[in-house]
């Protein structure tokens, strides 16, 4: 009895084709997941700044707990100091803690790819974090108005200093004040300030003088930052501007592709502040200007703009500290600007580690952050009239209505040792007084920050006999720590999902696809091998489950067993129950079952 060759193999061929196709499909799908990187796509979408995006909602009202801890310096030997018997002795009192709330109002997406807004900050006293009530605690501090006006006059000229000394003498003002901590921080009545606010209201627009009141008087500034679209346009323009005016070269399609590739690759390249000025989310304009007029910045159309405008007085390219670019490298140097500092502060990579179980980079204020030198374009503008302050001091007087005030790290940390030696009660310490920002490098999100700054009074009053002990002194008034202690639980959970779970889940899914694909291709190969024609015979009653195929993995063996059973059943039907031995391997698709 003869059967039609290949009768039992039609269904098996379809099964072989199906398994081979599925194997290839799974492998291609796994490679596609690797190429498109869905996790990165999700992160990019969530952290893109556009109206209604996740990042935009967070940015408009940052869900961060920002605390400002204030430490004031109480003078304990005022009389002995005025007699010239002792150097001034200070005792640190604090902290008095305030929580700061930030909201970015009037956000407007501009046609050139920038975003304009008005930051509004308010501070609320937190009694449970403070040592006591600042309205009840009394301290002795230098008379800021008296010493400030006298020192400002000394800066102008000798004659101005003598005139101010003569005018102030009848007032009988004391060089030290016994006031509450609250009044020192948020303002107290002073006759000099009242007179000045009446005579020159456009310059002195306040009737009380307080340290925090001046520091946090941001007003209603309009800030414009660069979004990724604006940065790409600027980079492309810079590349084209550096190319010779060869029309054929610019219009060449290969050159155009190179330009776009440079623009794209820049986003992932390691950069320093000197190499790249403009990056994503950096400041473009502050109140309509790319620079700070009080440090000498002039409009770009000014005849001497090229000489006057330097990195020192340019705020463009710096950051407001709320958001940084993604994919931060260890070579980055960021300049952070806040109006309270009256300048940009450079921060640089210090070390890497883990914070809250997430990879993080530690950035610290650079050693030369509060230095000024006529030879350094990044600090030359801070030398007023050719005079630079000692190392570790930054001039704040342009932001304090020309009252000589300086900013530094607390206790003159990283400053000139002579500043510490001139005062009793100071002890600089890195752990307590350094400034640190911990950032998540892939997202550019500050995870923790401790910005610590000190406000000191610069006194030069040699032409006033009553104030002569204050001549050529730098007297600390307060120091403040602006801290983001931790991210909110929602953001921490999001970071763990994005960087602890999602990558492993994605990689596991890719490996599973590849394993399935390879298994199916192996199954296909074995099925092809078993359906080839051969000269050997076998007994179809001996199912494939009893053969050497048992050595292969179980999933593949099951498929082969199904196929072996189908062959045996077909053979039995074709022979009307007669059992015969057939070749084990079938060659050229020809089989005889009977």
Secondary structure, 3 states (H helix, E strand, C coil): CCCCCCHHHHHHHHHHHHHHHHHHHHHHHHHHHHHHCHHHHHHHHHCCCCCCCHHHHHHHCCCCCEEEEEEEEEECCHHHHHCCCCCCEEEEEEEEEEEEEEEEEEEEECCCCEEEEEEEEEEEECHHHCCCCCCCCEEEEECHHHHHHHHHHHHHCHHHHHHHHHHHHCCCCCCEEEEEHHHHHHCEECHHHHHHHHHCCCCCCCCEECHHHHHCCCCCCCEEEECHHHHHHHHHHHHHHCCCCCHHHHHCHHHHHHHHHHHHHCCCCCCCCCCCCCCCCCEEEECCECECHHHCCCCCCCCCHHHHCCCCCECCCCECCCCCCCCCCCCCEEEEEEHHHCEEEEEEEEEEEEECCEEEEEEEECCCCCCCCCCCCCCHHHCECCECCCCCCEECHHHCCCCCEEEECHHHCCCCHHHHHCCECCCCCHHHHCCEEEEECCCCEEEEEEEEEEEEEEECCCCCHHHHHHCCEEEEEEEEEEEECCCCHHHHHHHHHHHHHHHHHHHHHHHHHHHHHHHHHHHHHHHHHHCCECCCEEECCCCHHHCHHHHCCHHHHHHHHHHHHHHHHHHHHHCCCCCCEEECCECCCCCCCC
